[in-house]
């Protein structure tokens, strides 16, 4: 590990948090081969957690382009972060230019209503075309395309995107440069400092998703904001599925079983599939159980100062 460095700050002060489980799916596509999970590392300088090694960017981009146009399109009523982001935007302005990085079909942007000029960045061609049909101006395929749009957006959002990016600091820097003075950036993602994540370590369900490669937390956000001349105005923690009692107990029990014996969890799943006559490999038998009731996500509001900085 001597030559391994943090992809965000370049520090070599890293802690190995353990092996990430292998995967058979990428962006909802079942693969005919196993994707090695690599290991989870924690940078003690900037607080970033990241996967190493990982797939190369060209291979990842290939699978993103193959994703179904409905893969990341859950009803917005089930997306706590989309609701929070919309409230923050409407509470700050009734009109403006809004960009969503990783807009996919444009569901979130379309929900903002009249008065906003809607723009997006999306790599999946089919999803991007659906967004265009809804009046969204797709300006690029990657956040690097923001270099051509300096200082023009009132709001830039990135909802469940930063975990797909090798260097989250580079993305936040690009967002800051594309904001007008006084503009707002909103990032929603998993919180690598949540208690459930700390309990499960590198076997946590969120970091075991193959396309998830970098993981931030409130400490990282505040340090990154300071380095870029941004202000962290709000951080709100949330659980995707709320906190109903019985599902919460079920999630805790399943994850404790997996934590103690991943092999037992995989064996139980295969036995259940065999008994129900559904023995086809889905790529999920060895995957950690989801923990949708855990308060393991966060949404963060950054602000670029009203006085323009160089």
KENURO-516570 format. One record per residue (C-alpha): residue number from 1; x, y, z. Coordinates in Angstrom, 3 decimals, padded with zeros to 6 digits. Layout:
N
[NUM,[X,Y,Z]]
...
This chain:
310
[1,[000.000,000.000,000.000]]
[2,[003.043,002.263,000.123]]
[3,[002.443,003.627,-003.384]]
[4,[-001.345,003.950,-002.987]]
[5,[-002.672,007.489,-002.578]]
[6,[-006.049,009.031,-001.875]]
[7,[-007.681,009.948,-005.231]]
[8,[-009.083,013.121,-003.687]]
[9,[-006.240,014.722,-001.712]]
[10,[-003.230,012.609,-002.726]]
[11,[-002.409,011.599,000.851]]
[12,[-000.812,008.225,001.560]]
[13,[-002.159,008.222,005.142]]
[14,[-004.610,005.402,004.466]]
[15,[-006.266,002.683,006.503]]
[16,[-007.292,-000.609,004.948]]
[17,[-010.878,-001.249,006.069]]
[18,[-011.122,-004.700,004.518]]
[19,[-012.234,-006.598,001.455]]
[20,[-015.360,-005.511,-000.427]]
[21,[-017.551,-008.423,-001.600]]
[22,[-017.367,-009.371,-005.278]]
[23,[-020.296,-008.548,-007.570]]
[24,[-022.061,-009.999,-010.588]]
[25,[-024.061,-006.896,-011.531]]
[26,[-023.161,-003.424,-012.736]]
[27,[-025.804,-000.687,-013.044]]
[28,[-028.524,-003.338,-013.009]]
[29,[-026.925,-005.491,-015.713]]
[30,[-026.209,-009.139,-014.829]]
[31,[-022.702,-009.955,-016.052]]
[32,[-021.320,-013.293,-017.176]]
[33,[-018.271,-012.829,-014.970]]
[34,[-017.450,-011.814,-011.424]]
[35,[-016.295,-008.278,-010.690]]
[36,[-013.644,-008.368,-007.939]]
[37,[-014.689,-006.116,-005.078]]
[38,[-011.213,-004.867,-004.224]]
[39,[-010.672,-003.298,-000.816]]
[40,[-012.089,-000.330,001.049]]
[41,[-009.586,002.333,002.092]]
[42,[-010.043,005.295,004.407]]
[43,[-007.988,008.456,003.961]]
[44,[-007.283,009.838,007.421]]
[45,[-006.314,013.213,005.927]]
[46,[-009.476,014.197,003.998]]
[47,[-011.818,011.452,005.347]]
[48,[-012.652,009.979,001.934]]
[49,[-013.408,006.249,001.696]]
[50,[-012.697,004.627,-001.650]]
[51,[-012.512,001.303,-003.474]]
[52,[-009.181,000.036,-004.822]]
[53,[-008.597,-001.376,-007.285]]
[54,[-011.643,-000.560,-009.378]]
[55,[-012.778,-000.854,-012.966]]
[56,[-011.199,001.534,-015.470]]
[57,[-013.267,004.563,-016.458]]
[58,[-013.799,003.376,-020.049]]
[59,[-015.239,000.054,-018.855]]
[60,[-017.474,001.768,-016.324]]
[61,[-018.724,004.200,-018.974]]
[62,[-019.494,001.249,-021.242]]
[63,[-021.781,-000.335,-018.634]]
[64,[-023.439,002.977,-017.783]]
[65,[-024.384,003.333,-021.442]]
[66,[-025.912,-000.165,-021.343]]
[67,[-028.114,000.522,-018.311]]
[68,[-031.883,000.337,-018.756]]
[69,[-033.512,003.781,-018.915]]
[70,[-035.666,002.883,-015.899]]
[71,[-032.897,001.498,-013.683]]
[72,[-032.488,004.656,-011.565]]
[73,[-036.070,005.851,-011.916]]
[74,[-037.822,005.072,-008.643]]
[75,[-040.959,007.152,-007.992]]
[76,[-039.967,010.515,-006.556]]
[77,[-042.411,009.937,-003.706]]
[78,[-039.990,007.250,-002.492]]
[79,[-036.949,009.495,-002.811]]
[80,[-036.463,011.471,000.390]]
[81,[-033.454,013.304,-001.048]]
[82,[-035.347,014.521,-004.119]]
[83,[-038.055,015.937,-001.881]]
[84,[-035.538,017.675,000.371]]
[85,[-033.613,019.113,-002.596]]
[86,[-036.809,020.424,-004.191]]
[87,[-037.840,022.115,-000.924]]
[88,[-034.424,023.748,-000.556]]
[89,[-034.552,025.049,-004.129]]
[90,[-038.128,026.355,-003.882]]
[91,[-037.326,027.927,-000.524]]
[92,[-034.490,029.906,-002.082]]
[93,[-035.959,030.946,-005.456]]
[94,[-038.990,030.701,-007.712]]
[95,[-037.007,030.846,-010.949]]
[96,[-033.467,030.219,-012.110]]
[97,[-031.118,027.999,-014.056]]
[98,[-030.828,024.517,-012.539]]
[99,[-028.405,021.779,-013.613]]
[100,[-028.662,018.163,-012.479]]
[101,[-025.515,016.042,-012.884]]
[102,[-026.524,012.491,-013.740]]
[103,[-030.056,013.627,-014.546]]
[104,[-030.936,010.307,-016.250]]
[105,[-034.507,010.711,-017.601]]
[106,[-034.919,014.089,-015.928]]
[107,[-037.498,012.982,-013.349]]
[108,[-036.166,015.252,-010.602]]
[109,[-035.733,018.286,-012.856]]
[110,[-039.222,017.896,-014.306]]
[111,[-040.664,017.856,-010.782]]
[112,[-039.421,021.387,-010.067]]
[113,[-042.232,022.945,-012.086]]
[114,[-042.470,026.071,-014.207]]
[115,[-040.108,029.011,-013.882]]
[116,[-036.842,027.100,-013.996]]
[117,[-034.493,026.635,-016.929]]
[118,[-033.648,022.941,-016.726]]
[119,[-030.283,021.503,-017.777]]
[120,[-028.696,018.109,-017.290]]
[121,[-025.599,015.993,-017.725]]
[122,[-026.149,012.344,-018.645]]
[123,[-024.000,009.594,-020.181]]
[124,[-026.819,007.164,-021.027]]
[125,[-028.044,008.131,-024.517]]
[126,[-031.530,006.640,-024.223]]
[127,[-032.163,008.279,-020.850]]
[128,[-030.732,011.600,-022.074]]
[129,[-033.087,011.587,-025.063]]
[130,[-036.054,010.998,-022.761]]
[131,[-034.898,014.004,-020.760]]
[132,[-034.671,016.130,-023.903]]
[133,[-038.223,015.150,-024.830]]
[134,[-039.307,016.633,-021.477]]
[135,[-037.714,019.993,-022.213]]
[136,[-034.384,019.427,-020.475]]
[137,[-031.264,020.768,-022.160]]
[138,[-028.604,018.055,-021.873]]
[139,[-025.276,019.882,-022.050]]
[140,[-022.817,017.013,-021.690]]
[141,[-022.035,013.435,-020.672]]
[142,[-019.690,014.027,-017.729]]
[143,[-019.121,016.718,-015.099]]
[144,[-015.902,017.660,-016.930]]
[145,[-018.185,019.234,-019.561]]
[146,[-018.986,021.961,-017.009]]
[147,[-015.710,023.635,-017.974]]
[148,[-017.607,025.249,-020.859]]
[149,[-020.292,026.696,-018.550]]
[150,[-018.453,028.716,-015.921]]
[151,[-020.502,030.864,-013.554]]
[152,[-023.923,030.381,-015.166]]
[153,[-026.060,028.158,-012.899]]
[154,[-028.124,029.206,-009.902]]
[155,[-028.330,025.635,-008.605]]
[156,[-026.394,022.452,-009.399]]
[157,[-027.543,019.129,-007.993]]
[158,[-025.890,015.717,-007.913]]
[159,[-028.286,013.138,-006.476]]
[160,[-026.760,009.689,-005.940]]
[161,[-023.856,010.566,-008.248]]
[162,[-020.739,011.364,-006.226]]
[163,[-020.311,007.712,-005.179]]
[164,[-019.781,006.866,-008.875]]
[165,[-016.927,009.388,-009.263]]
[166,[-013.233,008.474,-008.697]]
[167,[-012.416,011.906,-007.244]]
[168,[-015.408,013.609,-005.560]]
[169,[-013.323,016.746,-004.936]]
[170,[-012.840,017.204,-008.688]]
[171,[-016.609,017.033,-009.195]]
[172,[-017.327,019.521,-006.414]]
[173,[-014.682,021.851,-007.845]]
[174,[-016.339,021.678,-011.271]]
[175,[-019.733,022.401,-009.674]]
[176,[-018.331,025.404,-007.818]]
[177,[-016.830,026.878,-010.980]]
[178,[-020.099,026.453,-012.892]]
[179,[-022.156,028.205,-010.188]]
[180,[-022.832,031.902,-010.383]]
[181,[-021.652,033.893,-007.316]]
[182,[-024.127,033.136,-004.546]]
[183,[-025.224,029.914,-006.252]]
[184,[-026.118,026.694,-004.467]]
[185,[-024.815,023.140,-004.901]]
[186,[-026.689,020.133,-003.505]]
[187,[-025.146,016.666,-003.154]]
[188,[-027.001,013.576,-001.962]]
[189,[-025.162,010.315,-001.277]]
[190,[-024.367,007.693,001.345]]
[191,[-022.748,008.772,004.587]]
[192,[-019.657,006.649,005.221]]
[193,[-019.618,007.813,008.860]]
[194,[-023.079,006.429,009.669]]
[195,[-023.190,003.951,012.577]]
[196,[-024.595,001.154,010.402]]
[197,[-021.733,001.545,007.926]]
[198,[-019.153,001.604,010.713]]
[199,[-020.666,-001.601,012.115]]
[200,[-020.557,-003.449,008.779]]
[201,[-017.288,-001.985,007.468]]
[202,[-016.251,-003.034,003.961]]
[203,[-019.151,-005.522,003.899]]
[204,[-021.760,-002.763,003.907]]
[205,[-024.362,-003.017,001.145]]
[206,[-023.750,000.498,-000.207]]
[207,[-020.041,000.099,-000.882]]
[208,[-020.573,-003.428,-002.246]]
[209,[-022.515,-002.065,-005.251]]
[210,[-020.010,-002.456,-008.093]]
[211,[-020.498,001.009,-009.595]]
[212,[-019.976,002.707,-006.223]]
[213,[-016.309,003.596,-005.876]]
[214,[-015.947,006.658,-003.584]]
[215,[-017.735,007.494,-000.346]]
[216,[-017.902,010.789,001.493]]
[217,[-019.210,011.965,004.868]]
[218,[-019.829,015.268,006.709]]
[219,[-016.145,015.597,007.651]]
[220,[-015.087,015.288,004.023]]
[221,[-017.719,017.833,002.970]]
[222,[-016.545,020.483,005.412]]
[223,[-012.880,020.003,004.530]]
[224,[-013.615,020.055,000.792]]
[225,[-015.764,023.164,001.150]]
[226,[-012.997,025.001,002.980]]
[227,[-010.471,024.091,000.295]]
[228,[-012.745,025.336,-002.511]]
[229,[-014.066,028.512,-000.914]]
[230,[-017.565,027.117,-000.370]]
[231,[-019.801,027.208,002.686]]
[232,[-021.631,024.145,004.003]]
[233,[-025.039,025.552,004.864]]
[234,[-026.995,022.408,005.703]]
[235,[-026.470,018.682,006.170]]
[236,[-029.533,016.501,006.634]]
[237,[-029.334,012.794,007.395]]
[238,[-032.077,010.453,006.205]]
[239,[-033.107,006.850,005.597]]
[240,[-034.461,005.881,002.189]]
[241,[-037.288,003.756,003.582]]
[242,[-038.054,005.756,006.697]]
[243,[-037.878,004.107,010.145]]
[244,[-040.816,001.654,010.466]]
[245,[-040.261,-000.685,013.435]]
[246,[-040.620,-004.159,011.893]]
[247,[-038.573,-003.497,008.715]]
[248,[-035.903,-001.832,010.883]]
[249,[-035.645,-004.920,013.098]]
[250,[-035.530,-007.155,010.018]]
[251,[-032.750,-005.083,008.422]]
[252,[-030.667,-005.144,011.597]]
[253,[-031.083,-008.922,011.974]]
[254,[-030.163,-009.683,008.368]]
[255,[-027.072,-007.512,008.497]]
[256,[-025.933,-009.022,011.787]]
[257,[-026.227,-012.500,010.272]]
[258,[-024.228,-011.365,007.241]]
[259,[-021.652,-009.667,009.470]]
[260,[-021.119,-012.857,011.454]]
[261,[-021.355,-015.345,008.571]]
[262,[-021.599,-014.181,004.938]]
[263,[-021.440,-017.828,003.845]]
[264,[-024.510,-018.704,005.911]]
[265,[-026.448,-015.833,004.345]]
[266,[-025.491,-016.959,000.816]]
[267,[-026.376,-020.605,001.602]]
[268,[-029.776,-019.583,002.995]]
[269,[-030.567,-017.522,-000.088]]
[270,[-029.654,-020.360,-002.443]]
[271,[-031.708,-022.860,-000.435]]
[272,[-034.704,-020.533,-000.538]]
[273,[-034.364,-020.114,-004.308]]
[274,[-034.110,-023.859,-004.794]]
[275,[-037.256,-024.483,-002.736]]
[276,[-039.211,-021.853,-004.656]]
[277,[-038.038,-023.234,-007.991]]
[278,[-036.032,-020.117,-008.822]]
[279,[-032.459,-021.357,-008.744]]
[280,[-031.226,-019.064,-011.505]]
[281,[-028.140,-017.074,-010.495]]
[282,[-029.051,-013.407,-010.061]]
[283,[-025.751,-012.079,-008.789]]
[284,[-027.287,-011.206,-005.408]]
[285,[-026.742,-014.432,-003.452]]
[286,[-023.388,-013.311,-002.031]]
[287,[-024.239,-009.623,-001.827]]
[288,[-024.715,-007.957,001.569]]
[289,[-028.380,-007.415,002.476]]
[290,[-029.675,-003.918,001.816]]
[291,[-030.320,-001.725,004.857]]
[292,[-032.901,000.712,003.544]]
[293,[-034.137,001.688,007.016]]
[294,[-030.680,002.783,008.200]]
[295,[-030.116,006.528,008.499]]
[296,[-027.063,006.073,006.305]]
[297,[-027.593,008.794,003.700]]
[298,[-027.070,012.529,003.740]]
[299,[-027.939,015.519,001.605]]
[300,[-025.621,018.528,001.748]]
[301,[-026.171,022.137,000.661]]
[302,[-023.085,024.134,-000.338]]
[303,[-023.029,027.830,-001.191]]
[304,[-020.609,029.741,-003.382]]
[305,[-019.895,033.162,-001.872]]
[306,[-021.829,036.062,-003.379]]
[307,[-018.564,037.948,-003.894]]
[308,[-016.802,036.336,-006.860]]
[309,[-013.556,034.586,-005.985]]
[310,[-010.758,033.872,-008.477]]
